[in-house]
């Protein structure tokens, strides 16, 4: 029987961890769900300040102060929020690093 769900691990770093009050979550999604579906699920789960500070579902966008990586690759190098997630993927949501 073919799997109908995808299990992913989400890690929260920095300010995002303060918003979620958790270091990580293991979540199940529909098979080949886009990243936007995961982010919508997180926005519903955590509410404010995660939504709208990190991700605003109505606009389907990650706010400029934050970045998301799937298996160590920044989503801008993939298919952004339309990136299809696979079983066992690790997603990291964190503030952008700045220096000077």
Biopython code that builds the backbone (N, CA, C, O; Angstrom):
import numpy as np
from Bio.PDB.StructureBuilder import StructureBuilder

atoms = [
    (1, "UNK", "N", (0.837, -1.192, 0.000)),
    (1, "UNK", "CA", (0.000, 0.000, 0.000)),
    (1, "UNK", "C", (0.881, 1.255, 0.000)),
    (1, "UNK", "O", (1.819, 1.356, 0.791)),
    (2, "UNK", "N", (0.591, 2.171, -0.853)),
    (2, "UNK", "CA", (1.405, 3.377, -1.003)),
    (2, "UNK", "C", (1.106, 4.381, 0.112)),
    (2, "UNK", "O", (-0.044, 4.572, 0.507)),
    (3, "UNK", "N", (2.162, 5.010, 0.603)),
    (3, "UNK", "CA", (2.018, 6.024, 1.650)),
    (3, "UNK", "C", (1.242, 7.230, 1.120)),
    (3, "UNK", "O", (1.460, 7.672, -0.008)),
    (4, "UNK", "N", (0.341, 7.754, 1.939)),
    (4, "UNK", "CA", (-0.419, 8.935, 1.534)),
    (4, "UNK", "C", (-0.005, 10.165, 2.332)),
    (4, "UNK", "O", (-0.519, 11.264, 2.121)),
    (5, "UNK", "N", (0.942, 9.958, 3.257)),
    (5, "UNK", "CA", (1.407, 11.100, 4.044)),
    (5, "UNK", "C", (2.918, 11.233, 3.946)),
    (5, "UNK", "O", (3.633, 10.281, 3.632)),
    (6, "UNK", "N", (3.373, 12.428, 4.219)),
    (6, "UNK", "CA", (4.788, 12.761, 4.265)),
    (6, "UNK", "C", (5.082, 13.233, 5.674)),
    (6, "UNK", "O", (4.382, 14.097, 6.204)),
    (7, "UNK", "N", (6.114, 12.671, 6.284)),
    (7, "UNK", "CA", (6.500, 13.100, 7.632)),
    (7, "UNK", "C", (7.763, 13.942, 7.528)),
    (7, "UNK", "O", (8.757, 13.527, 6.932)),
    (8, "UNK", "N", (7.707, 15.124, 8.115)),
    (8, "UNK", "CA", (8.852, 16.041, 8.080)),
    (8, "UNK", "C", (9.182, 16.508, 9.488)),
    (8, "UNK", "O", (8.343, 16.469, 10.388)),
    (9, "UNK", "N", (10.414, 16.947, 9.657)),
    (9, "UNK", "CA", (10.849, 17.541, 10.920)),
    (9, "UNK", "C", (11.089, 19.026, 10.673)),
    (9, "UNK", "O", (11.771, 19.407, 9.721)),
    (10, "UNK", "N", (10.521, 19.857, 11.540)),
    (10, "UNK", "CA", (10.692, 21.299, 11.428)),
    (10, "UNK", "C", (11.495, 21.776, 12.640)),
    (10, "UNK", "O", (11.144, 21.484, 13.784)),
    (11, "UNK", "N", (12.570, 22.507, 12.377)),
    (11, "UNK", "CA", (13.390, 23.060, 13.454)),
    (11, "UNK", "C", (13.239, 24.577, 13.459)),
    (11, "UNK", "O", (13.248, 25.227, 12.414)),
    (12, "UNK", "N", (13.099, 25.119, 14.663)),
    (12, "UNK", "CA", (12.925, 26.566, 14.829)),
    (12, "UNK", "C", (14.175, 27.127, 15.500)),
    (12, "UNK", "O", (14.599, 26.633, 16.544)),
    (13, "UNK", "N", (14.760, 28.158, 14.897)),
    (13, "UNK", "CA", (15.970, 28.757, 15.445)),
    (13, "UNK", "C", (15.760, 30.230, 15.763)),
    (13, "UNK", "O", (14.935, 30.906, 15.147)),
    (14, "UNK", "N", (16.516, 30.707, 16.727)),
    (14, "UNK", "CA", (16.513, 32.130, 17.071)),
    (14, "UNK", "C", (15.146, 32.652, 17.471)),
    (14, "UNK", "O", (14.439, 32.036, 18.269)),
    (15, "UNK", "N", (14.788, 33.787, 16.910)),
    (15, "UNK", "CA", (13.532, 34.460, 17.235)),
    (15, "UNK", "C", (12.317, 33.573, 16.942)),
    (15, "UNK", "O", (11.309, 33.653, 17.644)),
    (16, "UNK", "N", (12.407, 32.744, 15.925)),
    (16, "UNK", "CA", (11.294, 31.858, 15.577)),
    (16, "UNK", "C", (11.016, 30.899, 16.733)),
    (16, "UNK", "O", (9.862, 30.597, 17.036)),
    (17, "UNK", "N", (12.078, 30.428, 17.370)),
    (17, "UNK", "CA", (11.940, 29.522, 18.525)),
    (17, "UNK", "C", (11.195, 30.228, 19.657)),
    (17, "UNK", "O", (10.423, 29.595, 20.376)),
    (18, "UNK", "N", (11.419, 31.527, 19.822)),
    (18, "UNK", "CA", (10.701, 32.297, 20.851)),
    (18, "UNK", "C", (9.216, 32.371, 20.518)),
    (18, "UNK", "O", (8.373, 32.302, 21.412)),
    (19, "UNK", "N", (8.898, 32.509, 19.247)),
    (19, "UNK", "CA", (7.496, 32.583, 18.821)),
    (19, "UNK", "C", (6.774, 31.243, 19.012)),
    (19, "UNK", "O", (5.608, 31.211, 19.405)),
    (20, "UNK", "N", (7.476, 30.142, 18.730)),
    (20, "UNK", "CA", (6.833, 28.825, 18.773)),
    (20, "UNK", "C", (6.915, 28.173, 20.148)),
    (20, "UNK", "O", (6.157, 27.251, 20.451)),
    (21, "UNK", "N", (7.842, 28.658, 20.982)),
    (21, "UNK", "CA", (8.105, 28.065, 22.297)),
    (21, "UNK", "C", (8.453, 26.578, 22.181)),
    (21, "UNK", "O", (8.163, 25.781, 23.073)),
    (22, "UNK", "N", (9.081, 26.233, 21.059)),
    (22, "UNK", "CA", (9.513, 24.856, 20.803)),
    (22, "UNK", "C", (10.759, 24.880, 19.935)),
    (22, "UNK", "O", (10.946, 25.799, 19.137)),
    (23, "UNK", "N", (11.599, 23.887, 20.084)),
    (23, "UNK", "CA", (12.802, 23.793, 19.266)),
    (23, "UNK", "C", (12.546, 23.091, 17.953)),
    (23, "UNK", "O", (13.193, 23.377, 16.946)),
    (24, "UNK", "N", (11.580, 22.153, 17.968)),
    (24, "UNK", "CA", (11.263, 21.434, 16.737)),
    (24, "UNK", "C", (9.924, 20.735, 16.847)),
    (24, "UNK", "O", (9.378, 20.564, 17.938)),
    (25, "UNK", "N", (9.408, 20.335, 15.703)),
    (25, "UNK", "CA", (8.159, 19.589, 15.589)),
    (25, "UNK", "C", (8.341, 18.516, 14.535)),
    (25, "UNK", "O", (9.076, 18.701, 13.565)),
    (26, "UNK", "N", (7.670, 17.398, 14.730)),
    (26, "UNK", "CA", (7.558, 16.381, 13.688)),
    (26, "UNK", "C", (6.111, 16.427, 13.224)),
    (26, "UNK", "O", (5.192, 16.252, 14.023)),
    (27, "UNK", "N", (5.910, 16.661, 11.934)),
    (27, "UNK", "CA", (4.554, 16.832, 11.409)),
    (27, "UNK", "C", (4.284, 15.927, 10.212)),
    (27, "UNK", "O", (5.196, 15.553, 9.475)),
    (28, "UNK", "N", (3.015, 15.587, 10.040)),
    (28, "UNK", "CA", (2.589, 14.800, 8.880)),
    (28, "UNK", "C", (1.775, 15.698, 7.958)),
    (28, "UNK", "O", (0.929, 16.472, 8.404)),
    (29, "UNK", "N", (2.047, 15.577, 6.671)),
    (29, "UNK", "CA", (1.345, 16.352, 5.644)),
    (29, "UNK", "C", (0.878, 15.391, 4.558)),
    (29, "UNK", "O", (1.219, 14.208, 4.569)),
    (30, "UNK", "N", (0.098, 15.912, 3.627)),
    (30, "UNK", "CA", (-0.272, 15.117, 2.451)),
    (30, "UNK", "C", (0.991, 14.800, 1.667)),
    (30, "UNK", "O", (1.950, 15.570, 1.690)),
    (31, "UNK", "N", (0.992, 13.673, 0.978)),
    (31, "UNK", "CA", (2.145, 13.305, 0.166)),
    (31, "UNK", "C", (2.433, 14.402, -0.861)),
    (31, "UNK", "O", (1.521, 14.922, -1.505)),
    (32, "UNK", "N", (3.724, 14.745, -1.001)),
    (32, "UNK", "CA", (4.191, 15.780, -1.931)),
    (32, "UNK", "C", (3.534, 17.137, -1.704)),
    (32, "UNK", "O", (3.327, 17.902, -2.646)),
    (33, "UNK", "N", (3.212, 17.424, -0.455)),
    (33, "UNK", "CA", (2.629, 18.727, -0.119)),
    (33, "UNK", "C", (3.660, 19.822, -0.369)),
    (33, "UNK", "O", (4.853, 19.605, -0.159)),
    (34, "UNK", "N", (3.212, 20.994, -0.815)),
    (34, "UNK", "CA", (4.150, 22.112, -0.977)),
    (34, "UNK", "C", (4.508, 22.688, 0.393)),
    (34, "UNK", "O", (3.761, 22.530, 1.358)),
    (35, "UNK", "N", (5.637, 23.346, 0.462)),
    (35, "UNK", "CA", (6.087, 23.986, 1.695)),
    (35, "UNK", "C", (5.024, 24.941, 2.234)),
    (35, "UNK", "O", (4.861, 25.062, 3.448)),
    (36, "UNK", "N", (4.300, 25.620, 1.340)),
    (36, "UNK", "CA", (3.265, 26.566, 1.782)),
    (36, "UNK", "C", (2.225, 25.884, 2.673)),
    (36, "UNK", "O", (1.712, 26.500, 3.607)),
    (37, "UNK", "N", (1.909, 24.607, 2.388)),
    (37, "UNK", "CA", (0.936, 23.886, 3.212)),
    (37, "UNK", "C", (1.469, 23.688, 4.641)),
    (37, "UNK", "O", (0.728, 23.826, 5.614)),
    (38, "UNK", "N", (2.748, 23.366, 4.747)),
    (38, "UNK", "CA", (3.376, 23.231, 6.066)),
    (38, "UNK", "C", (3.341, 24.569, 6.803)),
    (38, "UNK", "O", (2.979, 24.626, 7.978)),
    (39, "UNK", "N", (3.715, 25.638, 6.113)),
    (39, "UNK", "CA", (3.747, 26.962, 6.739)),
    (39, "UNK", "C", (2.358, 27.412, 7.179)),
    (39, "UNK", "O", (2.215, 28.053, 8.220)),
    (40, "UNK", "N", (1.336, 27.082, 6.396)),
    (40, "UNK", "CA", (-0.045, 27.419, 6.778)),
    (40, "UNK", "C", (-0.445, 26.659, 8.035)),
    (40, "UNK", "O", (-1.119, 27.199, 8.912)),
    (41, "UNK", "N", (-0.024, 25.403, 8.114)),
    (41, "UNK", "CA", (-0.307, 24.575, 9.287)),
    (41, "UNK", "C", (0.361, 25.184, 10.528)),
    (41, "UNK", "O", (-0.243, 25.237, 11.600)),
    (42, "UNK", "N", (1.600, 25.638, 10.376)),
    (42, "UNK", "CA", (2.325, 26.249, 11.493)),
    (42, "UNK", "C", (1.697, 27.581, 11.900)),
    (42, "UNK", "O", (1.598, 27.886, 13.088)),
    (43, "UNK", "N", (1.275, 28.369, 10.921)),
    (43, "UNK", "CA", (0.628, 29.660, 11.211)),
    (43, "UNK", "C", (-0.652, 29.426, 12.008)),
    (43, "UNK", "O", (-0.948, 30.178, 12.937)),
    (44, "UNK", "N", (-1.411, 28.394, 11.656)),
    (44, "UNK", "CA", (-2.654, 28.076, 12.376)),
    (44, "UNK", "C", (-2.334, 27.556, 13.778)),
    (44, "UNK", "O", (-3.030, 27.883, 14.739)),
    (45, "UNK", "N", (-1.286, 26.753, 13.889)),
    (45, "UNK", "CA", (-0.922, 26.159, 15.180)),
    (45, "UNK", "C", (-0.406, 27.210, 16.160)),
    (45, "UNK", "O", (-0.802, 27.214, 17.326)),
    (46, "UNK", "N", (0.472, 28.099, 15.698)),
    (46, "UNK", "CA", (1.122, 29.048, 16.593)),
    (46, "UNK", "C", (0.453, 30.419, 16.644)),
    (46, "UNK", "O", (0.627, 31.147, 17.621)),
    (47, "UNK", "N", (-0.305, 30.786, 15.615)),
    (47, "UNK", "CA", (-0.963, 32.092, 15.617)),
    (47, "UNK", "C", (0.039, 33.223, 15.756)),
    (47, "UNK", "O", (1.167, 33.135, 15.272)),
    (48, "UNK", "N", (-0.390, 34.293, 16.426)),
    (48, "UNK", "CA", (0.507, 35.431, 16.619)),
    (48, "UNK", "C", (1.539, 35.054, 17.663)),
    (48, "UNK", "O", (1.202, 34.369, 18.629)),
    (49, "UNK", "N", (2.788, 35.477, 17.504)),
    (49, "UNK", "CA", (3.319, 36.369, 16.473)),
    (49, "UNK", "C", (3.834, 35.646, 15.225)),
    (49, "UNK", "O", (4.271, 36.307, 14.284)),
    (50, "UNK", "N", (3.796, 34.288, 15.187)),
    (50, "UNK", "CA", (4.306, 33.571, 14.001)),
    (50, "UNK", "C", (3.606, 34.071, 12.747)),
    (50, "UNK", "O", (4.248, 34.373, 11.741)),
    (51, "UNK", "N", (2.272, 34.155, 12.819)),
    (51, "UNK", "CA", (1.470, 34.743, 11.737)),
    (51, "UNK", "C", (1.018, 36.097, 12.269)),
    (51, "UNK", "O", (0.242, 36.127, 13.224)),
    (52, "UNK", "N", (1.445, 37.184, 11.724)),
    (52, "UNK", "CA", (2.035, 37.429, 10.417)),
    (52, "UNK", "C", (3.536, 37.739, 10.417)),
    (52, "UNK", "O", (4.081, 38.068, 9.364)),
    (53, "UNK", "N", (4.227, 37.643, 11.576)),
    (53, "UNK", "CA", (5.634, 38.056, 11.633)),
    (53, "UNK", "C", (6.561, 37.203, 10.766)),
    (53, "UNK", "O", (7.461, 37.738, 10.119)),
    (54, "UNK", "N", (6.352, 35.877, 10.744)),
    (54, "UNK", "CA", (7.229, 34.979, 9.995)),
    (54, "UNK", "C", (6.608, 34.615, 8.648)),
    (54, "UNK", "O", (7.253, 34.725, 7.605)),
    (55, "UNK", "N", (5.347, 34.179, 8.685)),
    (55, "UNK", "CA", (4.666, 33.736, 7.460)),
    (55, "UNK", "C", (3.221, 34.198, 7.503)),
    (55, "UNK", "O", (2.511, 33.993, 8.487)),
    (56, "UNK", "N", (2.804, 34.824, 6.412)),
    (56, "UNK", "CA", (1.431, 35.314, 6.301)),
    (56, "UNK", "C", (0.711, 34.470, 5.247)),
    (56, "UNK", "O", (0.934, 34.655, 4.051)),
    (57, "UNK", "N", (-0.166, 33.527, 5.689)),
    (57, "UNK", "CA", (-0.818, 32.617, 4.751)),
    (57, "UNK", "C", (-1.562, 33.307, 3.608)),
    (57, "UNK", "O", (-1.551, 32.814, 2.480)),
    (58, "UNK", "N", (-2.202, 34.431, 3.882)),
    (58, "UNK", "CA", (-2.974, 35.089, 2.824)),
    (58, "UNK", "C", (-2.086, 35.579, 1.679)),
    (58, "UNK", "O", (-2.550, 35.703, 0.545)),
    (59, "UNK", "N", (-0.814, 35.856, 1.970)),
    (59, "UNK", "CA", (0.106, 36.326, 0.934)),
    (59, "UNK", "C", (1.059, 35.238, 0.458)),
    (59, "UNK", "O", (1.790, 35.425, -0.516)),
    (60, "UNK", "N", (1.047, 34.093, 1.154)),
    (60, "UNK", "CA", (1.952, 32.976, 0.834)),
    (60, "UNK", "C", (3.396, 33.447, 0.701)),
    (60, "UNK", "O", (4.071, 33.168, -0.290)),
    (61, "UNK", "N", (3.856, 34.174, 1.734)),
    (61, "UNK", "CA", (5.239, 34.643, 1.675)),
    (61, "UNK", "C", (5.907, 34.616, 3.040)),
    (61, "UNK", "O", (5.294, 34.876, 4.075)),
    (62, "UNK", "N", (7.194, 34.290, 2.991)),
    (62, "UNK", "CA", (8.036, 34.361, 4.172)),
    (62, "UNK", "C", (8.441, 35.824, 4.299)),
    (62, "UNK", "O", (8.842, 36.447, 3.316)),
    (63, "UNK", "N", (8.337, 36.365, 5.489)),
    (63, "UNK", "CA", (8.709, 37.767, 5.680)),
    (63, "UNK", "C", (10.216, 37.963, 5.477)),
    (63, "UNK", "O", (11.003, 37.039, 5.684)),
    (64, "UNK", "N", (10.601, 39.158, 5.076)),
    (64, "UNK", "CA", (11.985, 39.457, 4.694)),
    (64, "UNK", "C", (13.021, 39.189, 5.786)),
    (64, "UNK", "O", (14.181, 38.919, 5.476)),
    (65, "UNK", "N", (12.627, 39.259, 7.042)),
    (65, "UNK", "CA", (13.575, 39.071, 8.142)),
    (65, "UNK", "C", (13.857, 37.592, 8.442)),
    (65, "UNK", "O", (14.672, 37.283, 9.311)),
    (66, "UNK", "N", (13.190, 36.681, 7.729)),
    (66, "UNK", "CA", (13.318, 35.251, 8.013)),
    (66, "UNK", "C", (13.663, 34.469, 6.754)),
    (66, "UNK", "O", (13.468, 34.941, 5.633)),
    (67, "UNK", "N", (14.178, 33.270, 6.965)),
    (67, "UNK", "CA", (14.482, 32.390, 5.846)),
    (67, "UNK", "C", (14.095, 30.965, 6.213)),
    (67, "UNK", "O", (14.011, 30.606, 7.387)),
    (68, "UNK", "N", (13.863, 30.166, 5.186)),
    (68, "UNK", "CA", (13.497, 28.763, 5.369)),
    (68, "UNK", "C", (14.436, 27.914, 4.515)),
    (68, "UNK", "O", (14.734, 28.251, 3.369)),
    (69, "UNK", "N", (14.896, 26.803, 5.101)),
    (69, "UNK", "CA", (15.739, 25.871, 4.363)),
    (69, "UNK", "C", (15.086, 24.493, 4.377)),
    (69, "UNK", "O", (14.493, 24.083, 5.375)),
    (70, "UNK", "N", (15.202, 23.795, 3.266)),
    (70, "UNK", "CA", (14.747, 22.409, 3.173)),
    (70, "UNK", "C", (15.996, 21.570, 2.930)),
    (70, "UNK", "O", (16.665, 21.705, 1.906)),
    (71, "UNK", "N", (16.291, 20.709, 3.884)),
    (71, "UNK", "CA", (17.493, 19.860, 3.810)),
    (71, "UNK", "C", (18.753, 20.683, 3.559)),
    (71, "UNK", "O", (19.616, 20.290, 2.775)),
    (72, "UNK", "N", (18.849, 21.830, 4.234)),
    (72, "UNK", "CA", (20.046, 22.662, 4.160)),
    (72, "UNK", "C", (20.121, 23.591, 2.961)),
    (72, "UNK", "O", (21.116, 24.298, 2.792)),
    (73, "UNK", "N", (19.089, 23.606, 2.124)),
    (73, "UNK", "CA", (19.095, 24.476, 0.935)),
    (73, "UNK", "C", (18.045, 25.565, 1.106)),
    (73, "UNK", "O", (16.877, 25.276, 1.367)),
    (74, "UNK", "N", (18.463, 26.816, 0.956)),
    (74, "UNK", "CA", (17.543, 27.947, 1.082)),
    (74, "UNK", "C", (16.463, 27.829, 0.001)),
    (74, "UNK", "O", (16.765, 27.556, -1.160)),
    (75, "UNK", "N", (15.200, 28.036, 0.396)),
    (75, "UNK", "CA", (14.089, 27.793, -0.540)),
    (75, "UNK", "C", (14.135, 28.667, -1.787)),
    (75, "UNK", "O", (13.530, 28.322, -2.801)),
    (76, "UNK", "N", (14.844, 29.795, -1.730)),
    (76, "UNK", "CA", (15.010, 30.632, -2.920)),
    (76, "UNK", "C", (15.776, 29.911, -4.017)),
    (76, "UNK", "O", (15.646, 30.253, -5.192)),
    (77, "UNK", "N", (16.581, 28.908, -3.640)),
    (77, "UNK", "CA", (17.337, 28.120, -4.616)),
    (77, "UNK", "C", (16.536, 26.893, -5.061)),
    (77, "UNK", "O", (16.954, 26.156, -5.953)),
    (78, "UNK", "N", (15.390, 26.689, -4.430)),
    (78, "UNK", "CA", (14.510, 25.580, -4.802)),
    (78, "UNK", "C", (13.315, 26.167, -5.541)),
    (78, "UNK", "O", (13.479, 26.885, -6.528)),
    (79, "UNK", "N", (12.118, 25.861, -5.066)),
    (79, "UNK", "CA", (10.918, 26.385, -5.713)),
    (79, "UNK", "C", (10.125, 27.252, -4.745)),
    (79, "UNK", "O", (8.895, 27.291, -4.783)),
    (80, "UNK", "N", (10.859, 27.950, -3.876)),
    (80, "UNK", "CA", (10.273, 28.846, -2.875)),
    (80, "UNK", "C", (9.188, 28.112, -2.070)),
    (80, "UNK", "O", (9.394, 26.959, -1.693)),
    (81, "UNK", "N", (8.044, 28.748, -1.797)),
    (81, "UNK", "CA", (7.013, 28.098, -0.978)),
    (81, "UNK", "C", (6.275, 26.996, -1.734)),
    (81, "UNK", "O", (5.459, 26.285, -1.147)),
    (82, "UNK", "N", (6.552, 26.847, -3.030)),
    (82, "UNK", "CA", (5.944, 25.773, -3.815)),
    (82, "UNK", "C", (6.817, 24.507, -3.830)),
    (82, "UNK", "O", (6.474, 23.520, -4.482)),
    (83, "UNK", "N", (7.944, 24.542, -3.108)),
    (83, "UNK", "CA", (8.820, 23.374, -3.020)),
    (83, "UNK", "C", (8.043, 22.186, -2.466)),
    (83, "UNK", "O", (7.427, 22.284, -1.405)),
    (84, "UNK", "N", (8.070, 21.071, -3.180)),
    (84, "UNK", "CA", (7.380, 19.847, -2.742)),
    (84, "UNK", "C", (8.200, 19.171, -1.640)),
    (84, "UNK", "O", (9.411, 18.997, -1.777)),
    (85, "UNK", "N", (7.539, 18.798, -0.561)),
    (85, "UNK", "CA", (8.229, 18.150, 0.552)),
    (85, "UNK", "C", (8.141, 16.635, 0.407)),
    (85, "UNK", "O", (7.142, 16.086, -0.057)),
    (86, "UNK", "N", (9.234, 15.976, 0.826)),
    (86, "UNK", "CA", (9.298, 14.522, 0.760)),
    (86, "UNK", "C", (9.443, 13.946, 2.159)),
    (86, "UNK", "O", (9.875, 14.633, 3.085)),
    (87, "UNK", "N", (9.082, 12.691, 2.300)),
    (87, "UNK", "CA", (9.185, 12.014, 3.577)),
    (87, "UNK", "C", (10.613, 12.109, 4.109)),
    (87, "UNK", "O", (11.572, 11.822, 3.392)),
    (88, "UNK", "N", (10.743, 12.515, 5.370)),
    (88, "UNK", "CA", (12.062, 12.596, 5.992)),
    (88, "UNK", "C", (12.769, 13.928, 5.818)),
    (88, "UNK", "O", (13.873, 14.101, 6.333)),
    (89, "UNK", "N", (12.164, 14.882, 5.102)),
    (89, "UNK", "CA", (12.790, 16.197, 4.926)),
    (89, "UNK", "C", (12.928, 16.913, 6.269)),
    (89, "UNK", "O", (12.116, 16.733, 7.176)),
    (90, "UNK", "N", (13.976, 17.729, 6.371)),
    (90, "UNK", "CA", (14.166, 18.590, 7.532)),
    (90, "UNK", "C", (14.033, 20.032, 7.072)),
    (90, "UNK", "O", (14.731, 20.473, 6.158)),
    (91, "UNK", "N", (13.134, 20.755, 7.712)),
    (91, "UNK", "CA", (12.888, 22.152, 7.370)),
    (91, "UNK", "C", (13.355, 23.003, 8.536)),
    (91, "UNK", "O", (12.989, 22.744, 9.682)),
    (92, "UNK", "N", (14.154, 24.008, 8.254)),
    (92, "UNK", "CA", (14.627, 24.930, 9.285)),
    (92, "UNK", "C", (14.048, 26.303, 8.999)),
    (92, "UNK", "O", (14.153, 26.816, 7.885)),
    (93, "UNK", "N", (13.432, 26.895, 10.023)),
    (93, "UNK", "CA", (12.895, 28.250, 9.901)),
    (93, "UNK", "C", (13.685, 29.105, 10.877)),
    (93, "UNK", "O", (13.739, 28.808, 12.070)),
    (94, "UNK", "N", (14.305, 30.178, 10.362)),
    (94, "UNK", "CA", (15.179, 30.992, 11.213)),
    (94, "UNK", "C", (15.239, 32.431, 10.735)),
    (94, "UNK", "O", (14.889, 32.734, 9.594)),
    (95, "UNK", "N", (15.690, 33.319, 11.625)),
    (95, "UNK", "CA", (15.892, 34.706, 11.206)),
    (95, "UNK", "C", (17.093, 34.772, 10.250)),
    (95, "UNK", "O", (18.003, 33.946, 10.321)),
    (96, "UNK", "N", (17.076, 35.756, 9.368)),
    (96, "UNK", "CA", (18.229, 35.978, 8.500)),
    (96, "UNK", "C", (19.407, 36.396, 9.365)),
    (96, "UNK", "O", (19.248, 37.137, 10.335)),
    (97, "UNK", "N", (20.575, 35.919, 9.010)),
    (97, "UNK", "CA", (21.774, 36.304, 9.733)),
    (97, "UNK", "C", (22.335, 37.570, 9.094)),
    (97, "UNK", "O", (22.457, 37.665, 7.873)),
    (98, "UNK", "N", (22.664, 38.515, 9.919)),
    (98, "UNK", "CA", (23.284, 39.731, 9.398)),
    (98, "UNK", "C", (24.540, 39.991, 10.194)),
    (98, "UNK", "O", (24.665, 39.560, 11.340)),
    (99, "UNK", "N", (25.429, 40.668, 9.608)),
    (99, "UNK", "CA", (26.684, 40.958, 10.299)),
    (99, "UNK", "C", (27.241, 42.283, 9.839)),
    (99, "UNK", "O", (26.687, 42.952, 8.967)),
    (100, "UNK", "N", (28.321, 42.632, 10.434)),
    (100, "UNK", "CA", (28.899, 43.886, 10.006)),
    (100, "UNK", "C", (30.156, 44.194, 10.760)),
    (100, "UNK", "O", (30.781, 45.227, 10.522)),
]
sb = StructureBuilder()
sb.init_structure("model")
sb.init_model(0)
sb.init_chain("A")
sb.init_seg("    ")
for serial, (resi, resn, name, xyz) in enumerate(atoms, 1):
    if name == "N":
        sb.init_residue(resn, " ", resi, " ")
    sb.init_atom(name, np.array(xyz, "f"), 0.0, 1.0, " ", f" {name:<3s}", serial, name[0])
structure = sb.get_structure()
